[in-house]
Each structure stands twice: as C-alpha cells, then as structure tokens.
Amino acid sequence: MHLEAGRSGKKCLQNWGARKALLSVCAMGIGTLLASGVQGQAQTALQSLQQNRQNVEWADNFDIATENITEVNSSAPTLSPETADYIAIAIDRYQRIVQAGGWGTVTGGGKALRIGAKDPRVVELRRRLIVSGDLEQQAGLSDAFDSYVDAALRRFQLRHGLIPDGVMGDDTVQALNVPAHVRLGQLETNIVRMRSMSGFLGDRYVMVNIPAAEIEAVESGRVRSRHTAVVGKIDRQTPILNSKIYELNFNPYWTVPVSIIRKDLIPKMKEDPEYLSKNNIRIFDWSGNELAWQQIDWNTDEATQYRFTQDPGAENSLGSVRINFHNKHQVYLHDTPSKTLFGESQRFHSSGCVRVQNVRELVTWMLQSTTPDWDRSRVDSVIRTGEREDVKLKKSVPLYMTYVTAWANSDGVVHFRDDIYDRDDLSGTETQARL
C-alpha cells in the first residue's frame, strides 16, 4: 500500500524510538491522559521527540506524513513463532486500557468525515485514536480533521482490515466503537490459537487467514508475498484445515458442485433460461452425453442429477488457475474473473473456496522451487494458450487455512479482524454489529 507522504513527514518522525515510547505511555496512562495530559515518562518522551522535530511545528496541521502507518505491514509471518509473545505484550497493554475505562465511542451517522472537515465528532475521533496509539497525544483534541488525523485514521483502518481511505464512514465508525474489552477478549482467544501453531510449519508454506481474507506465501521464516483473498460466505464457510498443495490446473474446466447447482444455478435458470449459454456451461449425464437445458425440469431438483461443466475462458469461475490440495470439503484455491471483489474490505462472497488476487505470482513461487523448469514467462505463456494443462508439483507445499482474528507484530502493531464465522467464543461480552 503506497500512500502519499506530507512534505515535512520525514522530519516529524526522525526519532522513532521516542514516538514508540510516547505511544506506550499513552496506553499505560489513559485516565491521566484524557483528564489532564501526559505526565512523567510521557514528558520525557515528548521532550525527546520535540528536540528531534527541529523547526517542524504541530500547528502545521496539513503537512504530516504517513510514514507512521508503514509499520503496520511486517515481513514476519502471521504464524511466526514469536507472534504469541507479541500478542502477550498486546494483552498487557489492552488490559491497562480496559482498566482505565476503555476508549469511549465516536458518534456515528451524519456525513462522513475526511481531511479538511471541521466537526465536533473529530474531537471524539482524536481521543479514540490517541488511546489506541494511532495518534500521538501531542496532536491535541481540536475539532479539525487535519493531516495528523488523516494519517492516524488510515493506520487504524489498515490495522482493522478496512480500506485505508482516511474517511470516517459507517464501517470505520463501527470498528472504532468496538469496546476495548471485546478487543482484549479477541487477543486472549487468539494467543491460544497461535500457541497451538507454534511448531515448525515448513521452510515454505502457504497460509490463508480466513477472517482477514488474506494469504501469505512464506519462505525461510519471511513473507515472500501477500495476496488479498475472497473467502466463504457466512452460510458457506471456508473450512479450517491443514493440507498440502500438490497440483495446479491451468485454464481449468469447472465442474459445478451439487450444492451450487441447488442454491444458485437452478434459481438463475428460472430467472434467465439463457444463463448456461451466457456462461459457457454445458450439461452432461454421467455417461458423458450432452443434454440441452430444455430437457430438464427446472422447477424440481432434477438438475442435481447431472454434471454441469464450465469451459475454460474469460468467464470461467476458476479464472486461469486452480490450486488443488487434499481435503474432504471439495474446496480449492483459484483465480477469478470477478477481480473487483478484491477491492472490498468485506470479502466473504465465495461458496467455501478461496479466490486469490495476483494468483500468477503465487503459483510461480510454488513452481520455481518445487518444479524448477517453470518460471513466470512459462506460466503466462500457458495461460495465454487457453488450453487445459495440469502440473503436479514435484514437492508438495504445506497449506494452513487458519482462523486468526487478532495478532500483533514486532513493532507493537495490533491487528483485528471481524469474527465473521462467530468462532471467537466471546459470549457475554458487549459486541457491536461488526462482530
């Protein structure tokens, strides 16, 4: 994610150590911070920070940089052996926040706020972002939505899997208003998950984090590439499992699962009898004989007795590549023609399979190490032919499809995602609509 930096950003953030110290103090002394300003350790941190700002003034409200959000991304894997330790540190911090009364709420409704706005709600927003460590205390509690608030809100949005547009809209307000004790509960739940995954996962592996709708390709303990994903709907959930990727299908045919025939295809054919032809889907009986759509009674479940196959091509639901791994759920990773879905913050649209953004980069990475006679140019060339080609990996790649809704990295950045499948077991806590 590349975001523009303000003209004086580099100077504002020269002393990163002082900044982190200040944020730490903000987390430890919330009550004092909100009532009368930061004292003691905070004063020392502020003095150090001010000395390194030289002539840059906080009053220069539209000249702040966005470097303070670059720490959100880390090259360390989510399933790093150290992640549980980072979560433990975050738990201690969030316990202090909860004990100090939490972070209050931000008034929702009305016009979305963005940089340049002047509104009483900005004071609430500043207070909320200060408590969570996204905005420095020195930025103050004015009602102006300046560059400091813009950068802090983008940082918050990135940490919560939202589109980092710097706009305080409904989705962002809902995330801001999840109580601190709910976030603490998520951390406590996920530290258990992380500890259960703390063993050796392999020199190279693929991790799908379902709530984050994100994929990591990990090699030698570092993230080689991250990929935005689209995962299962709430009523068609992507399964949690460990497996091994063993095969790639280029320009694949798609055999429509019975569940999708019943839930999707039959209703669509009732609405539009040309649906199959428009999407290059053909009907076969189990002896291989092709049928016309008129031979089926679409007012019944008769269609589930036949095989529906979508030919390779631009409209194929699997896109250009299908990634196979052993599982009993009949799911797989794959490309998609519906690439606009990757631009959404809530990416829960599939019937259980996982759609992969920039899938060619992922499959090239898998092939180069396991099947060395393949490279990116060959991948592109095979896809261009439009012809089906199956490639078995000479060495399978471990796959972990996980459910992680809260984690932290070495910079102390804490990430949260919606408990989309209601698996965090936070019953008894006060939740918001997003959880």
C-alpha positions as CSV (number, residue, x, y, z in Angstrom):
1,M,0.0,0.0,0.0
2,H,1.6,3.2,-1.1
3,L,0.3,6.4,0.5
4,E,1.5,9.9,-0.1
5,A,3.7,11.4,2.5
6,G,3.5,15.1,3.5
7,R,6.3,17.5,2.9
8,S,7.6,17.5,6.4
9,G,6.9,13.9,7.3
10,K,10.4,12.6,7.5
11,K,11.4,15.3,9.9
12,C,8.3,14.7,12.0
13,L,9.2,11.1,12.5
14,Q,13.0,11.2,12.8
15,N,13.0,9.9,16.4
16,W,11.0,6.7,16.0
17,G,12.1,5.4,19.4
18,A,10.7,8.5,21.2
19,R,7.5,8.1,19.3
20,K,7.1,4.5,20.3
21,A,7.8,5.4,23.9
22,L,5.2,8.1,23.8
23,L,2.6,5.7,22.4
24,S,3.5,3.2,25.1
25,V,2.9,5.8,27.7
26,C,-0.5,6.7,26.1
27,A,-1.6,3.1,26.5
28,M,-0.4,2.9,30.2
29,G,-1.9,6.1,31.4
30,I,-5.2,6.6,29.6
31,G,-7.1,8.1,32.5
32,T,-4.5,10.7,33.2
33,L,-4.0,11.3,29.5
34,L,-7.7,12.1,29.0
35,A,-8.1,14.2,32.1
36,S,-5.1,16.4,32.3
37,G,-2.4,15.4,29.7
38,V,0.5,13.0,29.9
39,Q,2.9,13.4,32.9
40,G,6.2,11.8,34.0
41,Q,7.5,9.4,31.4
42,A,5.4,11.0,28.7
43,Q,7.0,14.4,29.4
44,T,10.5,12.9,28.8
45,A,9.3,11.2,25.6
46,L,7.7,14.4,24.4
47,Q,10.9,16.4,25.1
48,S,13.0,14.0,23.2
49,L,10.5,14.0,20.3
50,Q,10.3,17.8,20.2
51,Q,14.1,18.1,20.2
52,N,14.3,16.0,17.0
53,R,11.5,17.8,15.3
54,Q,13.8,20.9,15.0
55,N,11.7,23.6,13.4
56,V,8.6,21.5,12.5
57,E,5.6,22.6,14.4
58,W,2.5,20.6,15.2
59,A,0.5,23.6,14.2
60,D,1.5,22.8,10.6
61,N,-1.7,20.7,10.5
62,F,-1.8,19.8,6.8
63,D,1.8,18.8,6.5
64,I,2.0,15.5,8.3
65,A,3.5,12.4,6.7
66,T,2.0,8.9,6.5
67,E,5.2,7.1,7.4
68,N,3.6,6.3,10.8
69,I,1.5,3.7,9.1
70,T,4.3,1.8,7.3
71,E,4.9,-0.2,10.5
72,V,1.5,-1.8,10.0
73,N,2.9,-4.2,7.4
74,S,5.5,-6.7,8.5
75,S,7.7,-9.2,6.6
76,A,7.2,-11.6,9.5
77,P,4.6,-14.3,9.0
78,T,1.3,-14.1,11.0
79,L,2.1,-17.6,12.2
80,S,5.6,-16.6,13.3
81,P,6.8,-18.5,16.5
82,E,7.2,-15.0,18.1
83,T,3.6,-13.8,17.3
84,A,2.2,-15.3,20.6
85,D,4.8,-13.3,22.5
86,Y,3.8,-10.1,20.7
87,I,0.1,-10.9,21.5
88,A,1.0,-11.3,25.2
89,I,2.5,-7.9,25.2
90,A,-0.6,-6.5,23.5
91,I,-2.8,-8.2,26.1
92,D,-0.9,-6.4,28.8
93,R,-1.4,-3.1,27.1
94,Y,-5.1,-3.7,26.4
95,Q,-5.7,-4.8,30.0
96,R,-4.4,-1.4,31.0
97,I,-6.6,0.4,28.6
98,V,-9.7,-1.6,29.8
99,Q,-8.8,-0.9,33.5
100,A,-8.5,2.8,32.7
101,G,-12.1,2.9,31.3
102,G,-11.6,1.9,27.7
103,W,-11.6,4.4,24.8
104,G,-15.2,5.7,24.6
105,T,-17.2,5.9,21.4
106,V,-17.3,8.0,18.3
107,T,-20.7,9.4,17.3
108,G,-21.9,7.8,14.1
109,G,-24.4,8.8,11.5
110,G,-24.4,12.0,9.5
111,K,-21.9,13.0,6.8
112,A,-18.7,11.0,6.5
113,L,-15.7,13.0,7.7
114,R,-12.4,13.4,5.9
115,I,-9.4,15.6,5.8
116,G,-10.3,19.3,5.8
117,A,-13.5,18.8,7.8
118,K,-14.3,20.7,11.0
119,D,-16.8,18.9,13.2
120,P,-17.3,18.2,17.0
121,R,-17.0,14.5,16.2
122,V,-13.4,15.0,15.3
123,V,-12.6,15.6,19.0
124,E,-14.1,12.2,19.8
125,L,-12.1,10.7,16.9
126,R,-8.9,12.2,18.1
127,R,-9.5,10.9,21.7
128,R,-10.2,7.4,20.4
129,L,-7.2,7.3,18.2
130,I,-4.9,8.6,20.9
131,V,-6.0,5.9,23.4
132,S,-5.4,3.1,20.9
133,G,-1.9,4.6,20.0
134,D,-2.7,5.5,16.4
135,L,-2.5,9.3,17.1
136,E,0.0,11.0,19.3
137,Q,-1.2,12.9,22.3
138,Q,0.6,16.0,21.2
139,A,-1.7,16.2,18.2
140,G,-4.3,17.6,20.6
141,L,-8.1,17.5,20.7
142,S,-9.2,20.1,18.2
143,D,-12.2,19.7,16.0
144,A,-10.2,20.0,12.8
145,F,-9.7,16.9,10.7
146,D,-6.1,17.6,9.7
147,S,-3.3,15.5,8.3
148,Y,-2.4,14.1,11.6
149,V,-5.9,12.7,12.0
150,D,-5.9,11.5,8.4
151,A,-2.7,9.5,8.8
152,A,-3.8,8.1,12.2
153,L,-7.2,7.0,10.8
154,R,-5.5,5.3,7.8
155,R,-3.3,3.5,10.2
156,F,-6.3,2.4,12.2
157,Q,-8.1,1.3,9.1
158,L,-5.1,-0.8,8.0
159,R,-4.9,-2.5,11.4
160,H,-8.6,-3.5,11.1
161,G,-8.6,-4.7,7.5
162,L,-10.5,-1.7,6.2
163,I,-9.8,0.3,3.0
164,P,-7.3,2.9,4.2
165,D,-9.1,5.9,2.6
166,G,-8.9,8.2,5.7
167,V,-12.6,8.6,5.7
168,M,-14.7,8.2,8.8
169,G,-17.6,6.4,7.3
170,D,-20.0,3.9,8.8
171,D,-17.7,0.9,8.6
172,T,-14.9,2.8,10.2
173,V,-17.1,4.1,13.0
174,Q,-18.4,0.6,13.7
175,A,-14.8,-0.6,14.1
176,L,-13.9,2.4,16.2
177,N,-16.8,1.6,18.5
178,V,-16.0,-2.0,19.3
179,P,-15.3,-1.8,23.1
180,A,-11.7,-2.3,24.3
181,H,-12.7,-5.3,26.5
182,V,-14.0,-7.1,23.3
183,R,-10.7,-6.5,21.6
184,L,-8.9,-7.8,24.7
185,G,-11.1,-10.9,24.5
186,Q,-10.1,-11.4,20.9
187,L,-6.4,-11.2,21.8
188,E,-6.8,-13.7,24.7
189,T,-8.6,-16.1,22.3
190,N,-6.1,-15.8,19.6
191,I,-3.0,-16.3,21.7
192,V,-4.2,-19.8,22.3
193,R,-4.6,-20.3,18.6
194,M,-1.1,-19.0,18.0
195,R,0.5,-21.2,20.6
196,S,-1.2,-24.3,19.0
197,M,0.5,-23.4,15.7
198,S,3.9,-22.6,17.2
199,G,5.7,-25.7,15.9
200,F,7.7,-26.0,12.7
201,L,5.4,-25.3,9.7
202,G,7.9,-25.9,7.0
203,D,10.6,-24.0,5.1
204,R,8.0,-22.9,2.6
205,Y,4.2,-22.8,3.1
206,V,1.0,-21.0,2.2
207,M,-1.2,-19.6,5.0
208,V,-4.8,-18.5,4.4
209,N,-6.2,-16.3,7.2
210,I,-9.9,-16.6,6.7
211,P,-11.2,-13.7,8.8
212,A,-8.6,-11.4,7.2
213,A,-9.3,-12.8,3.8
214,E,-5.6,-12.7,3.2
215,I,-2.9,-15.2,2.0
216,E,0.8,-15.3,2.9
217,A,3.4,-17.2,0.9
218,V,6.2,-17.9,3.5
219,E,9.7,-18.9,2.8
220,S,12.6,-19.2,5.3
221,G,10.6,-17.5,8.0
222,R,9.7,-14.4,6.0
223,V,6.7,-13.5,3.9
224,R,7.6,-13.8,0.3
225,S,4.3,-12.3,-0.9
226,R,0.9,-11.4,0.5
227,H,-2.3,-11.8,-1.5
228,T,-5.8,-10.4,-1.0
229,A,-8.3,-13.2,-0.9
230,V,-12.1,-13.8,-1.2
231,V,-13.3,-16.5,1.2
232,G,-16.6,-18.2,2.1
233,K,-19.9,-16.6,3.0
234,I,-21.2,-17.0,6.5
235,D,-23.6,-19.7,5.3
236,R,-20.9,-21.4,3.1
237,Q,-17.8,-21.2,5.2
238,T,-14.3,-21.8,4.2
239,P,-13.0,-24.8,6.3
240,I,-10.2,-24.6,8.8
241,L,-7.7,-27.2,7.9
242,N,-4.0,-28.2,7.3
243,S,-3.2,-29.9,4.0
244,K,-0.6,-29.9,1.1
245,I,-0.8,-28.3,-2.3
246,Y,0.0,-31.0,-4.9
247,E,-1.3,-29.8,-8.3
248,L,-2.1,-26.8,-10.4
249,N,-4.7,-26.8,-13.2
250,F,-4.1,-24.1,-15.8
251,N,-7.1,-23.0,-17.9
252,P,-9.3,-25.4,-15.9
253,Y,-12.8,-26.6,-16.5
254,W,-15.1,-26.1,-13.6
255,T,-17.5,-28.8,-12.5
256,V,-20.3,-27.1,-10.6
257,P,-20.7,-28.7,-7.1
258,V,-24.2,-30.1,-6.3
259,S,-24.7,-27.5,-3.6
260,I,-24.2,-24.6,-6.0
261,I,-26.4,-26.3,-8.6
262,R,-29.2,-26.4,-6.0
263,K,-28.6,-23.0,-4.4
264,D,-27.5,-20.9,-7.3
265,L,-27.8,-22.4,-10.7
266,I,-31.4,-23.6,-10.6
267,P,-32.7,-20.3,-9.3
268,K,-30.7,-18.4,-12.0
269,M,-32.1,-20.7,-14.7
270,K,-35.6,-19.9,-13.6
271,E,-34.9,-16.2,-13.9
272,D,-33.0,-16.5,-17.2
273,P,-33.0,-19.7,-19.4
274,E,-30.0,-18.4,-21.3
275,Y,-27.8,-18.3,-18.2
276,L,-26.0,-21.5,-19.0
277,S,-25.1,-20.5,-22.6
278,K,-24.1,-17.0,-21.5
279,N,-21.6,-18.5,-19.1
280,N,-20.4,-21.4,-21.3
281,I,-21.8,-24.1,-19.0
282,R,-22.7,-27.4,-20.6
283,I,-24.8,-30.2,-19.2
284,F,-23.8,-33.9,-19.3
285,D,-25.2,-37.1,-17.9
286,W,-22.9,-39.5,-16.1
287,S,-22.3,-41.4,-19.4
288,G,-20.8,-38.3,-21.0
289,N,-23.8,-37.5,-23.2
290,E,-24.5,-33.8,-23.5
291,L,-28.0,-32.5,-22.8
292,A,-29.9,-29.4,-23.7
293,W,-31.3,-27.2,-20.9
294,Q,-34.9,-27.8,-22.2
295,Q,-34.5,-31.5,-21.2
296,I,-34.5,-30.6,-17.5
297,D,-37.4,-29.7,-15.2
298,W,-36.0,-26.6,-13.5
299,N,-39.0,-26.5,-11.1
300,T,-37.5,-29.5,-9.3
301,D,-34.1,-30.7,-8.1
302,E,-33.7,-32.8,-11.3
303,A,-30.7,-30.7,-12.3
304,T,-28.7,-32.1,-9.4
305,Q,-28.6,-35.5,-11.1
306,Y,-26.4,-34.2,-13.9
307,R,-22.9,-32.8,-14.4
308,F,-22.6,-29.1,-15.2
309,T,-19.2,-28.1,-16.7
310,Q,-18.0,-24.6,-17.5
311,D,-15.4,-24.4,-20.3
312,P,-12.1,-22.6,-19.9
313,G,-12.2,-18.9,-20.8
314,A,-12.5,-15.4,-19.5
315,E,-15.9,-16.1,-17.8
316,N,-14.7,-19.4,-16.1
317,S,-15.5,-19.1,-12.4
318,L,-12.0,-20.5,-11.6
319,G,-10.2,-18.0,-13.7
320,S,-6.9,-19.1,-15.2
321,V,-5.6,-21.3,-12.4
322,R,-7.0,-23.8,-9.9
323,I,-4.7,-24.8,-7.0
324,N,-5.5,-28.3,-5.6
325,F,-4.9,-29.6,-2.1
326,H,-6.1,-32.7,-0.3
327,N,-9.3,-32.1,1.6
328,K,-12.8,-33.7,2.1
329,H,-14.7,-30.4,1.6
330,Q,-14.2,-30.2,-2.2
331,V,-12.6,-26.7,-1.9
332,Y,-9.5,-25.3,-3.5
333,L,-7.7,-22.0,-4.2
334,H,-8.2,-20.4,-7.5
335,D,-8.2,-17.3,-9.7
336,T,-11.4,-15.5,-10.5
337,P,-12.9,-13.3,-13.3
338,S,-14.6,-11.2,-10.6
339,K,-11.5,-9.2,-9.6
340,T,-13.3,-6.2,-8.4
341,L,-14.2,-8.1,-5.2
342,F,-10.6,-7.8,-4.1
343,G,-11.1,-4.1,-3.6
344,E,-13.7,-4.6,-0.9
345,S,-12.9,-4.6,2.8
346,Q,-15.5,-7.3,3.5
347,R,-14.5,-10.2,1.1
348,F,-16.8,-13.0,2.1
349,H,-18.5,-14.0,-1.1
350,S,-17.5,-17.5,-2.1
351,S,-19.1,-20.9,-1.6
352,G,-16.1,-22.1,0.5
353,C,-13.2,-21.9,-2.0
354,V,-10.6,-19.2,-1.7
355,R,-10.1,-16.8,-4.6
356,V,-6.5,-15.4,-4.9
357,Q,-5.5,-12.0,-6.1
358,N,-2.4,-12.0,-8.3
359,V,-2.5,-15.8,-8.5
360,R,0.2,-16.0,-11.1
361,E,2.8,-14.7,-8.6
362,L,1.7,-17.3,-6.1
363,V,1.8,-20.2,-8.5
364,T,5.1,-19.1,-10.0
365,W,6.6,-19.0,-6.5
366,M,5.4,-22.6,-5.8
367,L,6.6,-23.9,-9.2
368,Q,10.1,-22.3,-9.1
369,S,11.2,-24.2,-6.1
370,T,9.3,-27.4,-6.5
371,T,9.3,-27.7,-10.3
372,P,12.3,-25.7,-11.4
373,D,11.6,-25.8,-15.2
374,W,8.7,-23.4,-14.7
375,D,9.1,-19.7,-14.4
376,R,6.7,-16.7,-14.7
377,S,7.1,-16.4,-18.5
378,R,6.1,-20.1,-18.9
379,V,3.1,-19.6,-16.6
380,D,2.0,-16.6,-18.6
381,S,2.5,-18.5,-21.9
382,V,0.5,-21.5,-20.8
383,I,-2.4,-19.3,-19.7
384,R,-2.4,-17.4,-23.0
385,T,-2.9,-20.6,-24.9
386,G,-6.3,-21.1,-23.2
387,E,-5.6,-24.9,-23.3
388,R,-6.1,-27.0,-20.2
389,E,-2.8,-28.2,-18.7
390,D,-2.3,-29.9,-15.3
391,V,1.0,-29.7,-13.5
392,K,1.8,-31.8,-10.5
393,L,4.3,-30.3,-8.1
394,K,7.4,-32.3,-7.6
395,K,7.3,-31.4,-4.0
396,S,4.0,-30.5,-2.3
397,V,3.7,-27.2,-0.4
398,P,2.1,-27.2,3.1
399,L,-1.1,-25.2,3.3
400,Y,-2.6,-23.9,6.6
401,M,-6.2,-22.5,6.4
402,T,-6.5,-20.7,9.7
403,Y,-8.8,-18.5,11.7
404,V,-7.0,-15.6,13.3
405,T,-8.9,-12.5,14.3
406,A,-6.3,-10.7,16.4
407,W,-2.5,-10.7,16.2
408,A,0.5,-8.3,16.8
409,N,3.9,-7.8,15.2
410,S,7.3,-6.9,16.4
411,D,6.6,-3.1,16.1
412,G,3.8,-3.5,18.6
413,V,1.1,-3.0,16.0
414,V,-2.0,-4.9,16.9
415,H,-4.4,-6.2,14.1
416,F,-8.0,-7.1,14.5
417,R,-10.5,-8.6,12.1
418,D,-14.2,-9.3,12.3
419,D,-15.2,-12.7,13.8
420,I,-17.1,-13.4,10.6
421,Y,-17.9,-17.0,11.5
422,D,-18.6,-16.4,15.2
423,R,-15.7,-18.6,16.4
424,D,-14.1,-16.4,19.0
425,D,-16.5,-17.6,21.7
426,L,-16.9,-14.1,23.1
427,S,-20.4,-14.8,24.5
428,G,-21.1,-12.5,27.4
429,T,-19.2,-9.6,26.0
430,E,-20.7,-6.5,24.6
431,T,-20.3,-6.7,20.9
432,Q,-21.1,-4.4,18.0
433,A,-22.8,-5.3,14.8
434,R,-19.5,-5.9,13.1
435,L,-18.6,-8.8,15.4
